Amino acid sequence: MKRVLIADDNALNRTLVSTYLKREGYRVSLAEDGLKAVEVALADVPDMILMDLEMPGIDGWEAARRIKADPATSAIPIVALTSHTGQADIANAVKAGFDGYETKPIAYNRLIQKVNSFLEKHN
């Protein structure tokens, strides 16, 4: 069973995305901020990470940099799950190590297609 880490400071978003992924047969881990996302990624080594950019403590950009800097987690695909839609935001996410970008509001079919696509390519 594929494992996906969802990192988002909004509990409703974590619940929504978690429900979507569990419905598709994925095992889900949750993190409510960037520091917890780094800790869970290192401890659990998920197959994929969906991460908000704006979170308390360390934000998604910094969390992605830390995850990609560690050899144990550097190959994990990280997709930004965010309401930031500007070209500069996308460029900064790519520089930080994000492999993809999905905008909110979250659309079930689009999200599942993106997760399936990344997991097929990276496994």
C-alpha positions as CSV (number, residue, x, y, z in Angstrom):
1,M,0.0,0.0,0.0
2,K,1.4,3.4,-1.1
3,R,2.0,5.9,1.7
4,V,1.3,9.6,1.3
5,L,2.2,12.4,3.8
6,I,-0.2,15.3,3.9
7,A,1.3,18.5,5.5
8,D,-1.2,21.3,5.9
9,D,-1.9,23.6,8.9
10,N,-5.6,23.6,8.1
11,A,-7.3,20.6,9.8
12,L,-10.2,20.6,7.3
13,N,-7.8,20.4,4.4
14,R,-5.9,17.5,6.0
15,T,-9.2,15.6,6.7
16,L,-10.5,16.2,3.2
17,V,-7.3,15.1,1.4
18,S,-6.9,12.2,3.8
19,T,-10.4,11.0,3.1
20,Y,-9.9,11.3,-0.7
21,L,-6.6,9.3,-0.6
22,K,-7.9,6.6,1.8
23,R,-10.9,6.1,-0.5
24,E,-8.3,5.3,-3.2
25,G,-6.5,2.8,-1.0
26,Y,-3.5,4.9,0.1
27,R,-2.1,4.9,3.6
28,V,-1.9,8.4,5.0
29,S,0.3,10.3,7.5
30,L,-0.5,13.8,8.7
31,A,1.5,16.8,9.7
32,E,0.1,20.1,10.9
33,D,3.3,22.2,10.2
34,G,6.5,22.2,8.2
35,L,8.7,20.9,11.1
36,K,6.4,18.0,11.7
37,A,6.4,17.3,8.0
38,V,10.2,17.0,8.0
39,E,10.0,14.7,11.1
40,V,7.4,12.4,9.7
41,A,9.1,12.3,6.3
42,L,12.4,11.2,7.9
43,A,10.7,8.7,10.3
44,D,8.1,7.2,7.8
45,V,9.7,7.8,4.4
46,P,6.4,8.1,2.5
47,D,6.1,7.4,-1.2
48,M,4.8,11.0,-1.8
49,I,4.2,14.2,0.1
50,L,1.4,16.7,-0.5
51,M,2.4,19.9,1.3
52,D,0.9,23.4,1.8
53,L,3.3,26.3,1.3
54,E,2.1,28.6,4.1
55,M,2.4,26.9,7.5
56,P,3.5,28.0,11.0
57,G,7.0,27.3,12.2
58,I,8.8,26.5,9.1
59,D,6.8,26.9,5.9
60,G,6.4,24.4,3.1
61,W,9.3,25.9,1.1
62,E,11.8,25.3,3.9
63,A,10.3,21.9,4.8
64,A,10.8,20.8,1.1
65,R,14.4,22.1,1.1
66,R,15.1,20.1,4.3
67,I,13.4,16.9,3.0
68,K,15.2,17.1,-0.4
69,A,18.6,17.8,1.3
70,D,18.5,14.5,3.3
71,P,19.7,11.5,1.2
72,A,17.1,9.2,2.9
73,T,14.2,11.4,1.7
74,S,15.6,13.3,-1.3
75,A,13.9,11.1,-3.9
76,I,10.4,11.5,-2.4
77,P,8.2,13.5,-4.8
78,I,6.7,16.5,-3.1
79,V,3.7,18.3,-4.6
80,A,2.7,21.7,-3.4
81,L,-1.0,21.8,-2.4
82,T,-1.7,25.5,-2.1
83,S,-3.8,28.5,-2.9
84,H,-0.7,30.4,-4.2
85,T,-1.2,30.4,-8.0
86,G,1.3,33.1,-9.2
87,Q,4.2,32.3,-11.5
88,A,6.7,33.5,-8.9
89,D,5.1,31.1,-6.3
90,I,5.4,28.2,-8.7
91,A,9.0,29.1,-9.6
92,N,10.0,29.4,-5.9
93,A,8.3,26.0,-5.1
94,V,10.4,24.4,-7.9
95,K,13.6,26.0,-6.5
96,A,12.8,24.7,-3.0
97,G,12.5,21.2,-4.4
98,F,8.8,20.7,-5.1
99,D,8.2,18.2,-8.0
100,G,4.7,19.4,-8.7
101,Y,2.1,21.9,-7.9
102,E,-1.7,21.5,-7.2
103,T,-3.9,24.5,-6.5
104,K,-6.7,24.8,-4.0
105,P,-9.6,24.5,-3.9
106,I,-9.0,20.8,-4.0
107,A,-10.7,18.9,-6.8
108,Y,-11.0,15.2,-6.1
109,N,-10.5,13.8,-9.6
110,R,-7.6,16.2,-10.4
111,L,-5.9,15.4,-7.1
112,I,-6.2,11.7,-7.4
113,Q,-5.0,11.8,-11.0
114,K,-1.9,13.8,-10.0
115,V,-1.1,11.5,-7.0
116,N,-1.5,8.4,-9.2
117,S,0.7,10.0,-11.9
118,F,3.5,10.9,-9.6
119,L,3.5,7.5,-7.9
120,E,3.6,5.7,-11.2
121,K,6.5,7.8,-12.4
122,H,8.5,7.6,-9.1
123,N,8.1,3.9,-8.3
